[in-house]
Amino acid sequence: MKKILIHYSEIALKGKNRRAFEQQLIRNIRKQFQPHAVVRKHGRILVSFEELEQAMLDHLCQIPGICHIAQIHIAELDIEHMYQVAKEVLAEQAPEAGTRFALRVKRGNKQFPHTSPALGYEIGGRLKADFDLQVDLSNPTLSLHLEISDDEAYVFSKKLLGVGGLPVGSSGHGMVLLSGGIDSPVAAYMMMKRGMRVSLLHCFNSSINRDFSKIKKLAQQLSRFQPNLRLYMLDLEGFQRHAIANVPDKLRMVIYKRHMLRTAVTVAEKVNAQALVTGDSLGQVASQTLTNIQAIYDVSPLPILSPLIALDKLEIIDIGRRIGTYDISIEEYCDICSWLIAKHPETHAKKAEVAHFEKILPLDIESPMTTEIYSV
């Protein structure tokens, strides 16, 4: 049986609500990995697997709410046995003589009679002598970790860094407008990392969009962080046809985006989503000037969250690469927001002008919608 010790950070600050966040993280782990067992232990979560591959470890590190993980060895609450297990784990690292070494001890079980410094001195001193190491607690090149729990001790040598944040499902439900570009998948991930359960809404024009494999691949990739991820596909061909016929090309992008938000609110209310999420970054493109953002967002009675608003494109691309959406996002696809718009769109849309053109548009036109569910 392979055992993984999961550490978290922000969850530990939740006071009386901490247990609820821990339970949500445990539920997410069970849904994604179907482990043999998941147990809460002294501010840690212990997960047991029949088999464990590196791909599973990498995936586990991507689950929101996890600070870092470690594959552990179990020892009895006995100094001699802890020393023997620690010696075996250290031997696997094959340290050379003179290697700078540190034994890090955490005593979660305060009833255990030996303090952390005492354990470090006793066990670390013996390991130093066994392997001819140099103790360096400030800047070691090799560290060994010993954590004392209620009924057993955990020994491990390596930590794998997680993404941190809060477990998905602990911060409400949001509807993400998924364009198919680089930004909106990253925005979805950023809200997942803050604990929000998200649904995806992709608006398209059936006269120009017929292959949705890219959108479905993005949804599939994002389901690595949230199982049972719903993707709603909404055909705005009817509205867009009227907009192209009646709205000047300079204003079409603002009109398009207002209608997308308007319809997103309708879908969100049907599925009990409490907010809309966009991939907007201030000043990045014409529709994302502060004036246009105000003109577009004021159509929504729901709060609109824009987690990328202060990030530049390189920062967004870096996150996209890290979560595996970037290579999908740069595949060719026709975004309806840029369909038949001016070469230089309006950057300071006036509310009165927008209202004038929306009066002659069929804002209540029915838009066909389909739903798909994705899980890794």
JOVENUR-V301280 format. One record per helix or strand. SS is the DSSP state (h for helix, s for strand). FROM is the first residue (numbers start at 1). TO is the last residue. If there is no record, write none. Layout:
SS:FROM:TO + SS:FROM:TO
//
This chain:
s:2:7 + h:10:13 + h:15:33 + s:37:41 + s:44:49 + h:54:61 + s:68:71 + s:73:75 + h:79:92 + s:100:107 + h:116:131 + s:134:135 + s:142:148 + s:153:156 + s:160:161 + s:166:166 + s:173:177 + h:182:193 + s:194:194 + s:197:204 + h:213:222 + s:229:235 + h:237:246 + h:252:270 + s:275:277 + h:286:288 + h:290:297 + s:303:305 + h:313:323 + h:326:329 + h:336:338 + h:351:358 + s:369:374
//
